[in-house]
Amino acid sequence: MKYLKRFILVTFSFFCMITPALASVPGVDDSMKKGETKGIVSASHPLAAEAGKKILEQGGNAVDAAAAIQLSLNVVEPMMSGIGGGGFMMIYLKDENKITMIDSREIAPKNVTSGLFLDEKGKPVPFNERHTTGKAVAVPGTIKGVETALDKYGTMKLSQVIDPAVEQAEKGVKVNWSMAQYIDENEKKLQKYQTAANVFVPNGKPLKEGDTIVQPNLAKTLKLIQQQGSKIFYTGEIGEALVKEVQKRGGTMTTEDLKNYAVKEREPVKSNYRGFEVVSAAPPSSGGLTVQEILKLIEGYDVQKMGVNSPEYLHHLTEAMHLAYADRAAYMADEDFYDVPTKGLLDEEYIKERRKLINPYKATADVKEGDPWKYEGKESSAQVTVKEDNPIGQTTHFSVMDKWGNMVSYTTTIEQVFGSGIMVPDYGFMLNNEMTDFDATPGGVNQVEPGKRPRSSMSPTLLLKDGQPFMALGSPGGPTIIASVAETIINVIDHQMPIQEAILTPRIYSGGYPTVRWEPGISQNTRLELMAKGHVFEEKPQHIGNVQAVVFDYENGKMYGGADNTREGTVLGVDAISYMSKEPEEIKEEKKGPFTLKVNGAVYPYTSGQMKIIDGKPYIQSDKLLLGLGVIESTDLMIYQSDKKSYLPVIKVAKSLGYKVNWNEKEKVVLLERDLSNSDSPHDDEDGDIITN
């Protein structure tokens, strides 16, 4: 049955957010009255930010400060990163006008096979089992990466910048709300091998906010590194203890693996977005390329006109994510092992080809990788294995700028929260589970192989205008990192937001059809309209990523920062700015209604006040039902001003729209089914009306 609806053309965008007039440098506006001139840091913990600030005050440069922040985070945020992990450091050197990348990503031990995580039947071992064994631990690179960066581009020695971390571990620090939350959520994991539980769950009681955590074993380790450098880790007693524990927990790492670990300096990946240069992490990170592919796809649309987090914008963004993540799975891995079609993936003609696959009216169910190799004059070599849905990992990111104009964007990790859950006895640091970043199923470019770096999503990024870097940013969050960084960039460039607003604006993530993760603040109307297009929003919102950024207004010589609130994000400047984000409000569950509506298996987000059972039949508030079933769109609500007391019969309306309907009166569940792949999309008729089947 066809429904006719007429639109009155209006220039007002219902979901557009009004922002102040901006300076010509993106991310800055007139409301940002104070500005640094002598250096600034943005980090996820105030004590780590303080460590970086002190180094800047002492005359250190951005690399020195970044090293101090990373070492401090090992103490104050040990569940996210540390010397048992690895990372990518993007460095801009003002005097040389050079951007480089220090790759300290973890490496697979030599004695592994592609079937490392398969059981006796050849099936992948469940993630919750495989990520907490010695097999999950890759050879760490962080401390050698920090030392290498200092030796090549710093002005201070490792023995100097490690001082704040030693003091924090020795004297103790207060447990903040973020650490307390993660300890509580991972209590069983920490207790599996008990060593970590002795630190974080003493006497069987998880540390609470406000408790003091003293880490003497970690302090001892940091002092050994202070005295002897990274060699004590890779060829000395720390490494020997590390290997012993990994082997005890079923791993195959040897002291030879540690001895052979090498940091790589790589050329970052670069592209242009609306006249700005985006420079980000190169493979083995998939983050930089995927961020840039999403941006290039979005560049074909006027997202500013669409409006901030409007259904139209989020639909196109989600579809762009699906295309880019499909290419990521097929082509991106350790480039030392497999060629990556970097040029092809960002080629303008390839992007146009991929963009044509975005249907403006509905979600595309069958999204496959493209063929970027033909844009490099080569035959396709896509190698996609079974897609596996691993839990979202965590990480940390921080950004730094010094008074000379050098910038650092550094993302560092031990993968899951508390990594593998394995702490090195008597040395007090957690070990990563980065081996699970490889595909458990062999056959693809990201399969387990000896000496190989697992594919990463870390996306430390720099943005430039007219050759001048003006922003450094990044985020933790496993594959959601990519979405967080891309959306923050779009918020700054397209939606013209100052950096703090750009970071706090609610985000989404969708690595593949149909599921969309979303943050509190994405409106119900928007979710309903997008679900009518075939997207499936998770039933509950949750926080995505933890963006930390610094911005340089080079026209005025001022520095600014932005800090996310999903941890205790902090911006500290040497001479002006001091900002700490507030803990986000608790996410509360909506009161359940008298029945549940599912469309193609997805629960629709109707609230109890929008649902009624009348004479034994389900009814839903009229405007909300029409949104969710695709009869009207959010913009129509300006015209369709329904009384909130107006309800429509779900069964009758759904049947008239061609849905198969099943009403389970006993269970109070309405099941609607419709073949979205064959349903007609809204289209303009000759008179400019919109027809909906």
C-alpha positions in Angstrom: 0.0 0.0 0.0 1.3 3.5 -0.9 1.2 6.4 1.5 1.6 10.0 0.1 3.2 12.7 2.1 4.0 16.2 1.1 6.9 18.2 2.3 7.1 21.9 2.9 10.6 23.0 2.0 12.2 24.8 4.9 15.7 26.1 5.4 15.8 25.4 9.1 17.6 22.2 10.1 15.8 20.5 13.0 18.9 18.8 14.4 21.4 21.5 13.6 23.4 22.8 16.6 24.2 26.5 16.7 27.9 27.1 17.4 29.7 30.4 17.9 31.6 32.1 15.2 35.1 30.6 14.9 38.5 31.9 14.3 40.0 30.7 11.0 42.0 28.0 12.9 39.5 25.1 13.4 38.8 23.9 16.9 39.1 27.4 18.4 36.4 30.0 19.1 36.0 33.3 20.9 34.7 31.6 24.0 38.2 30.1 24.6 39.6 33.2 26.3 42.7 31.8 27.8 45.5 30.3 25.8 48.9 28.7 26.4 52.2 29.9 25.0 54.7 27.7 26.8 53.4 24.2 26.3 50.2 22.1 27.0 49.3 18.5 27.6 46.0 16.6 27.4 45.9 13.2 29.1 43.3 10.8 30.7 44.6 11.2 34.2 45.5 14.4 36.1 48.7 13.0 37.7 50.0 11.9 34.3 49.2 15.3 32.9 51.0 16.8 35.8 54.1 14.7 35.0 54.1 16.0 31.5 53.6 19.5 32.5 56.6 19.3 34.9 58.8 18.2 32.2 57.7 21.1 30.0 58.4 23.5 32.9 61.9 22.0 33.3 62.6 22.9 29.6 61.9 19.5 28.1 60.3 19.3 24.7 57.1 17.5 23.6 58.8 14.1 23.2 60.3 14.4 26.7 56.9 15.2 28.2 55.2 12.4 26.3 57.7 9.9 27.7 57.0 11.1 31.2 53.2 10.9 30.7 53.5 7.3 29.4 55.6 6.2 32.3 53.3 7.9 34.8 50.3 6.2 33.2 51.9 2.8 33.9 51.4 3.8 37.6 48.2 5.8 37.7 46.3 4.0 34.9 47.9 0.5 34.9 44.8 -1.2 33.4 45.2 0.6 30.1 48.9 0.8 29.2 52.4 0.4 30.4 55.8 -1.2 29.8 54.1 -4.6 29.3 52.5 -3.3 26.1 53.2 -1.1 23.0 52.0 1.8 21.0 52.4 4.4 18.2 53.9 7.8 18.7 53.4 10.5 16.1 55.9 13.3 16.3 56.0 16.7 14.6 59.4 18.4 14.7 59.0 22.1 14.1 62.6 22.9 13.1 62.8 20.1 10.6 59.2 20.5 9.5 58.9 16.7 9.7 56.3 14.3 10.9 57.4 10.8 11.8 56.0 7.7 13.6 57.7 5.6 16.2 56.2 2.1 16.1 56.7 0.2 19.3 53.9 -2.2 18.6 54.2 -5.6 20.2 55.5 -8.6 18.2 54.5 -12.2 18.0 57.1 -14.7 19.5 58.9 -16.8 16.9 57.6 -20.1 18.2 53.9 -19.6 17.1 51.7 -20.9 14.3 48.7 -19.5 12.5 46.6 -22.0 14.5 47.6 -20.6 17.8 44.1 -19.9 19.0 42.3 -22.9 17.5 41.0 -25.8 19.6 41.5 -29.5 18.8 38.5 -29.3 16.4 40.0 -26.4 14.5 37.5 -23.9 16.0 38.6 -20.6 17.6 39.0 -20.8 21.3 36.4 -18.3 22.9 37.9 -14.9 23.4 37.3 -14.9 27.1 39.5 -18.0 27.4 42.2 -17.2 24.9 43.0 -13.6 26.0 44.0 -14.5 29.6 46.7 -17.1 28.9 50.4 -16.8 28.2 49.7 -17.4 24.5 48.0 -14.0 24.4 51.1 -12.1 25.4 53.1 -10.6 22.6 56.7 -9.2 23.0 56.2 -5.7 24.6 57.7 -2.6 22.9 56.7 0.4 25.0 59.9 1.0 27.0 62.1 0.6 24.0 59.8 2.9 22.0 60.0 5.6 24.7 63.8 5.2 24.9 64.2 5.4 21.1 62.0 8.5 20.8 64.0 10.2 23.6 67.4 9.3 22.0 66.4 10.5 18.6 64.1 13.4 19.2 64.1 14.3 22.9 66.3 16.6 24.9 66.2 14.7 28.2 67.3 11.2 29.3 65.0 8.3 30.2 66.5 8.4 33.7 65.2 12.0 34.1 61.7 11.7 32.7 61.0 8.5 34.7 61.3 10.4 38.0 57.5 11.3 38.4 56.5 7.7 37.8 59.0 6.3 40.3 57.7 8.7 42.9 54.1 7.9 42.2 54.6 4.2 42.5 56.8 4.5 45.6 54.7 7.0 47.6 51.3 5.9 46.3 48.4 7.6 44.5 44.7 7.9 45.1 42.4 5.5 43.3 40.1 7.7 41.1 36.6 6.8 40.1 37.8 5.4 36.7 40.3 3.0 38.2 37.9 1.9 40.8 35.3 1.1 38.2 37.7 -1.0 36.1 39.0 -2.9 39.1 35.4 -3.7 40.1 34.5 -4.9 36.6 37.5 -7.1 36.3 37.8 -8.6 39.7 37.6 -12.2 38.6 40.1 -11.6 35.8 42.6 -10.1 38.3 42.1 -13.0 40.7 42.8 -15.7 38.1 46.5 -15.6 38.7 46.4 -13.8 42.1 49.5 -11.7 41.5 47.6 -8.8 40.2 44.8 -9.3 42.7 47.3 -8.7 45.5 47.8 -5.2 44.2 44.3 -4.3 43.0 42.1 -6.6 45.1 44.0 -6.9 48.4 42.5 -9.5 50.8 39.8 -10.1 48.3 38.4 -6.6 48.4 38.6 -4.4 45.3 40.2 -1.0 45.8 37.6 1.8 46.0 37.7 5.4 44.9 39.8 7.3 47.4 41.9 4.4 48.5 45.7 4.8 48.2 47.5 2.3 46.0 51.2 1.9 46.6 53.2 -0.3 44.1 56.6 -1.1 45.5 57.4 -3.8 43.0 56.6 -1.5 40.1 58.7 1.2 41.8 61.6 -1.3 41.9 61.1 -2.1 38.2 61.1 1.6 37.2 64.2 2.3 39.3 66.0 -0.6 37.5 65.0 0.9 34.2 66.1 4.4 35.4 69.6 3.0 36.3 70.1 0.6 33.3 67.8 1.7 30.6 65.7 -0.7 28.4 68.4 -3.3 28.4 67.4 -4.5 31.8 64.0 -5.2 30.3 65.0 -6.9 27.1 68.2 -8.7 28.1 68.2 -8.5 31.9 66.4 -9.7 35.0 63.0 -8.0 34.2 62.8 -9.8 30.9 63.8 -13.1 32.4 61.0 -12.8 35.0 58.6 -11.8 32.2 59.4 -14.8 30.1 59.2 -17.2 33.0 55.7 -16.0 33.9 54.5 -16.1 30.3 55.7 -19.7 29.9 54.2 -20.7 33.2 50.8 -19.5 31.8 51.1 -21.5 28.6 53.0 -19.1 26.3 56.0 -19.8 24.2 57.9 -16.5 24.4 61.6 -16.8 25.0 64.4 -14.4 26.2 65.6 -14.5 22.6 62.3 -13.0 21.5 62.8 -10.1 23.9 66.4 -9.6 22.8 65.4 -9.4 19.2 62.6 -6.9 19.6 63.1 -3.9 17.4 61.4 -0.5 17.2 60.5 0.7 13.7 60.4 4.3 12.5 57.8 4.6 9.8 56.4 7.2 7.4 52.8 8.1 8.4 49.8 7.9 6.1 48.6 11.2 4.7 45.5 12.4 2.8 43.5 15.6 2.4 40.0 16.3 3.8 38.3 19.5 2.7 41.6 21.3 2.2 43.2 20.1 5.5 45.9 17.5 5.6 45.3 14.5 7.8 48.4 12.6 9.0 48.0 9.4 11.0 49.4 6.0 11.9 50.6 3.7 9.2 50.4 -0.1 9.1 50.6 -2.2 11.2 48.0 0.2 12.4 44.8 0.0 10.4 43.6 3.1 12.3 45.1 5.9 10.2 44.0 4.5 6.8 40.5 3.6 8.0 40.0 7.1 9.6 41.1 8.6 6.3 38.9 6.4 4.2 35.9 7.3 6.2 36.7 11.0 5.9 37.2 10.7 2.1 33.8 9.0 1.8 32.1 11.6 3.9 33.8 14.4 1.9 31.3 13.8 -0.9 28.4 15.0 1.3 27.5 18.4 2.8 27.4 17.1 6.4 27.4 20.6 7.8 24.0 21.1 6.1 22.8 17.8 7.3 23.4 18.9 10.9 25.1 17.5 14.0 24.0 13.9 14.7 21.0 14.3 12.4 19.6 11.0 11.0 20.8 11.9 7.5 24.4 12.5 8.8 24.6 9.4 11.0 23.1 7.2 8.2 25.8 8.3 5.8 28.5 8.1 8.4 27.5 4.6 9.4 27.5 3.4 5.8 30.9 5.0 5.3 32.2 3.1 8.3 30.9 -0.2 7.0 32.7 0.3 3.7 36.0 1.4 5.3 35.9 -1.4 8.0 35.3 -4.0 5.2 38.4 -2.8 3.4 40.3 -2.8 6.7 39.5 -6.5 7.3 40.6 -7.4 3.8 43.8 -5.4 3.3 45.3 -3.9 6.4 47.9 -5.7 8.5 51.6 -5.6 9.2 53.1 -4.1 6.0 56.4 -5.9 6.7 54.5 -9.1 5.9 51.9 -8.1 3.4 51.7 -5.2 1.0 48.9 -2.7 1.9 47.2 -0.8 -1.0 47.6 2.5 0.8 47.4 4.7 -2.4 44.5 2.7 -3.8 42.4 2.9 -0.7 42.6 6.7 -0.7 42.5 7.2 -4.5 39.8 9.7 -5.4 38.3 7.4 -8.1 38.3 4.4 -5.8 36.5 6.5 -3.1 33.9 7.6 -5.7 33.4 3.9 -6.6 32.9 3.0 -3.0 30.7 6.0 -2.3 28.2 5.0 -5.0 27.4 1.9 -2.8 25.9 4.2 -0.1 22.1 4.1 -0.5 20.7 7.4 1.1 17.4 5.7 2.0 18.4 2.4 3.7 21.3 0.5 5.3 23.2 -1.8 2.9 23.2 -5.3 4.3 25.8 -7.0 2.2 28.9 -4.8 2.4 32.1 -6.3 0.9 35.6 -5.1 0.4 36.4 -3.2 -2.8 39.4 -3.6 -5.1 41.8 -0.8 -4.4 44.7 -2.7 -6.0 43.4 -1.9 -9.5 44.1 1.8 -8.7 47.7 0.9 -8.1 47.9 -1.2 -11.3 48.0 -4.5 -9.5 45.7 -7.5 -9.2 43.5 -7.8 -6.1 44.8 -9.8 -3.2 41.9 -9.5 -0.7 42.2 -12.1 2.0 39.2 -12.1 4.3 38.8 -14.7 7.0 35.8 -15.4 9.2 34.8 -12.2 10.9 35.1 -12.4 14.7 33.4 -10.2 17.2 35.9 -9.7 20.0 35.0 -7.5 23.0 36.1 -3.9 22.6 39.6 -3.4 24.0 40.9 -0.4 25.9 44.0 1.7 25.6 45.0 5.3 26.4 45.9 8.4 24.4 47.5 11.7 25.2 48.6 14.8 23.2 51.3 17.3 23.8 52.7 20.5 22.4 55.8 22.4 23.6 56.7 26.1 23.4 58.9 25.5 20.3 55.9 24.2 18.3 56.7 20.5 18.4 53.7 18.2 18.8 53.2 14.6 19.9 50.1 12.4 19.5 50.7 9.1 21.3 48.3 6.1 21.6 49.6 3.2 23.8 48.0 0.0 25.1 48.0 -3.4 26.7 44.8 -4.2 24.7 41.9 -5.3 27.1 41.4 -3.7 30.4 44.3 -5.1 32.6 45.6 -6.8 29.4 45.9 -10.5 29.8 45.3 -10.3 33.6 48.9 -11.5 34.0 51.2 -9.4 36.2 54.9 -10.2 36.3 55.6 -11.4 39.9 57.9 -9.2 42.0 58.0 -6.6 39.2 54.5 -5.2 39.4 53.5 -4.5 35.8 50.7 -6.0 33.7 51.2 -7.9 30.4 49.4 -7.3 27.2 47.0 -9.7 25.3 48.0 -8.3 21.9 48.2 -11.7 20.3 44.4 -11.7 20.3 44.5 -8.7 17.9 45.5 -11.3 15.3 42.7 -13.2 13.6 42.1 -16.5 15.4 41.0 -18.0 12.1 44.0 -18.5 9.8 44.1 -17.4 6.1 43.9 -13.6 6.1 46.5 -10.9 6.1 46.1 -10.6 9.8 46.7 -14.3 10.7 49.2 -15.2 13.5 52.7 -15.4 12.2 56.1 -15.5 13.9 57.8 -12.1 14.4 54.7 -10.2 13.1 53.0 -7.2 14.5 49.2 -7.7 15.0 46.8 -5.3 13.3 46.0 -2.3 15.4 43.2 0.3 15.4 45.3 2.9 17.2 45.0 6.2 15.3 47.2 9.0 16.8 46.6 11.8 14.3 47.8 15.3 13.4 45.8 17.8 11.3 47.5 20.5 9.3 46.3 23.7 7.6 48.5 25.2 4.9 51.3 23.0 6.0 51.0 24.0 9.7 50.0 21.4 12.3 47.2 22.8 14.4 45.7 19.7 16.1 46.9 16.5 17.7 44.3 13.9 18.8 43.6 10.3 19.3 41.5 7.9 21.4 41.5 4.5 23.0 38.8 1.9 22.4 39.9 -0.9 20.1 38.2 -0.6 16.7 36.0 2.2 18.1 39.1 4.4 18.1 38.7 4.9 14.4 35.1 6.1 14.8 36.0 8.4 17.7 38.9 10.1 15.8 37.0 10.5 12.6 33.9 11.9 14.3 36.0 14.4 16.3 37.6 15.6 13.1 34.3 16.0 11.4 32.9 17.9 14.4 35.8 20.3 14.2 36.1 20.8 10.4 32.5 20.4 9.2 30.4 21.2 12.2 32.8 24.0 13.2 32.9 23.1 16.9 35.6 24.2 19.4 37.7 21.2 20.5 36.0 20.5 23.8 32.5 20.5 22.3 33.8 18.4 19.5 35.0 15.8 22.0 32.0 15.7 24.2 29.4 15.5 21.3 27.8 12.0 21.5 29.4 9.5 19.1 28.4 6.3 17.3 30.4 3.2 16.2 29.4 0.5 13.6 32.1 -1.8 12.4 29.7 -3.7 10.1 26.0 -4.1 9.3 23.7 -3.9 11.2 24.6 -3.1 14.8 25.3 0.5 15.9 26.8 1.3 19.3 25.8 4.7 20.6 26.4 7.2 23.4 23.9 8.9 25.6 22.6 12.0 23.8 21.7 10.3 20.4 18.0 11.1 20.4 15.3 8.6 20.3 13.8 10.1 17.2 17.1 9.8 15.4 17.5 6.1 16.4 14.0 5.3 15.4 14.4 6.9 11.9 17.7 5.0 11.4 16.2 1.7 12.6 13.5 2.2 10.0 16.3 2.4 7.4 17.6 -1.0 8.6 20.2 -0.1 11.2 20.1 -1.8 14.6 20.9 0.3 17.6 22.1 -1.6 20.7 19.4 -1.5 23.4 21.5 0.5 25.9 23.9 3.4 25.3 27.5 3.1 26.4 30.5 5.4 26.3 32.8 5.2 23.2 36.5 6.1 23.3 38.3 8.8 25.3 39.6 11.5 23.0 42.4 13.8 24.2 43.5 16.6 22.0 45.6 19.8 21.8 45.0 22.6 19.4 47.4 25.4 18.2 46.0 28.7 17.1 49.1 29.6 15.2 47.6 32.9 14.1 47.7 34.1 17.7 50.4 31.8 19.1 47.9 30.3 21.6 47.5 26.6 22.6 44.3 25.0 23.8 43.3 21.5 24.8 40.3 19.2 25.0 39.7 16.3 27.4 37.1 13.5 27.3 35.0 12.8 30.4 34.8 9.0 30.1 37.9 9.0 32.4 39.4 11.8 34.4 40.6 13.7 31.3 42.8 16.6 32.1 44.3 19.5 30.2 47.2 21.3 31.8 49.3 24.2 30.4 52.5 25.6 31.7 51.3 29.2 32.0 47.5 29.4 31.8 45.1 26.5 31.3 44.0 24.0 33.9 41.0 21.9 33.2 39.7 18.5 34.5 36.6 16.9 33.0 33.8 15.9 35.2 32.6 12.3 35.7 29.8 11.6 33.2 26.3 11.1 34.5 25.3 7.5 35.3 23.6 5.8 32.4 20.1 4.9 33.7 18.0 2.2 32.2 14.6 3.2 30.8 11.5 1.9 32.5 10.2 -1.0 30.4 6.8 -0.7 28.7 3.9 -3.1 28.8 5.2 -4.9 25.8 8.2 -5.2 23.5 8.3 -4.4 19.8 10.9 -6.2 17.6 11.4 -5.5 13.9 13.5 -8.2 12.2 14.7 -9.2 15.6 15.8 -5.8 16.8 14.2 -4.3 19.9 12.8 -0.8 19.2 13.6 1.9 21.8 10.1 2.8 22.9 9.7 4.0 26.4 7.0 2.9 28.8 5.0 6.2 28.4 4.9 5.7 24.7 3.2 2.3 24.8 -0.2 1.1 25.9 -2.2 -2.1 25.7 -5.8 -1.2 24.8 -8.4 -3.9 24.7 -5.7 -6.5 24.7 -3.9 -5.0 21.7 -0.6 -3.1 21.5 -0.6 0.7 20.8 2.3 3.1 20.4 2.4 6.9 20.4 1.6 7.8 16.9 4.5 10.0 15.9 7.0 7.5 17.4 5.4 4.5 15.7 5.4 6.3 12.3 9.0 7.2 12.7 10.1 3.7 13.6 8.2 2.1 10.7 9.5 4.6 8.2 6.3 6.4 7.3 7.6 9.8 8.4 11.0 11.2 9.1 12.3 13.3 12.0 12.1 16.5 9.9 8.4 15.9 9.4 7.8 16.3 13.1 7.8 20.1 12.4 4.7 19.6 10.3 3.3 16.4 11.8 2.5 17.8 15.3 0.9 14.8 16.9 -0.6 15.1 20.3 1.5 12.9 22.6 -1.7 11.3 23.8 -2.4 10.1 20.3 -1.7 6.3 19.9 -1.9 4.0 16.9 -2.6 0.3 16.8 0.7 -1.4 16.0 -0.7 -4.5 14.4 -3.0 -2.7 12.1 -0.5 -0.1 11.0 2.3 -2.7 10.5 0.1 -5.0 8.4 -1.0 -2.0 6.2 2.7 -1.3 5.6 3.5 -4.8 4.4 5.1 -6.2 7.6 4.5 -9.8 8.7 3.1 -9.5 12.2 3.1 -11.9 15.2 1.6 -10.7 18.4 2.5 -13.0 21.3 -0.1 -11.8 23.8 1.2 -14.1 26.6 4.8 -12.9 26.3 3.7 -9.4 25.4 6.0 -9.2 22.3 5.1 -7.9 18.9 7.3 -9.4 16.2 7.4 -7.6 12.9 9.3 -8.9 9.8 10.0 -7.2 6.5 12.5 -7.9 3.8 14.4 -4.6 3.8 16.5 -5.6 0.9 13.5 -5.7 -1.5 11.5 -2.9 0.0 11.1 0.1 -2.1 12.9 3.2 -0.9 11.3 6.6 -0.7 11.6 8.5 -3.9 10.4 11.7 -5.5 7.5 11.5 -7.9 7.0 13.9 -10.8 5.4 16.5 -8.5 8.2 16.4 -5.9 6.1 14.3 -3.5 7.6 11.5 -1.5 6.2 8.1 -2.0 6.7 5.4 0.6 5.7 1.7 0.0 
